[in-house]
Amino acid sequence: MEGLNSLLKLLINIGSSIYAYCTDFTINLANLTGTSYYEVNFFFFCVLFPMLMIGLPFIALVLKYRLWKLKRKLS
């Protein structure tokens, strides 16, 4: 049980560090671009993330089709 508690504390520590780094990165990016923290968040979570969620599966399907076509050609 003690090992589980120490693992949980470690994961919370890592999560807190990642959150602090990402927040700091977003604030610095907002300062560099002359925008606000909220505008940078909007770009990441309302523009970039949905585009990735739609685009990456499409790219994976295209690559899978190309691989299938190449395997068919070679055999």
Secondary structure as UniProt FT lines:
FT   HELIX           2..33
FT   HELIX           37..42
FT   HELIX           43..48
FT   HELIX           49..74
//
